[in-house]
């Protein structure tokens, strides 16, 4: 539910931006934030769209597809990858009962050190 990181590569296309936002709303993104893999996710985003669009150059597509599949494994984007990484995606069973954090605001106050309390 946190903020989506800024796109770390040069000039994202509209399709890249949409896929980037979709990927960062997956459960796996919680681990990506901890691991600081924004750049890897961006490369995956760019490559997977290339594979999905480029069907003319079979050799390049096959090589890129292999790279995409390797990144999917590293990012936990397939059931096998989740198992290999020992990641489990489970429903948040206590979300309804979790108290909402109070939004208390604290303010700093200037105090004259020469004045005794």
Secondary structure, 3 states (H helix, E strand, C coil): CCCCCCCCCCCCCHHHHHHHHHHCCCCCHHHHHHHCCHHHHHHHHHHHHHHHHCCCCHHHHHHHHHHHHHHHHHHCCCHHHHHHCCCCCCCCCCCCCCCCCCCCCCCCCCCCCCCCC
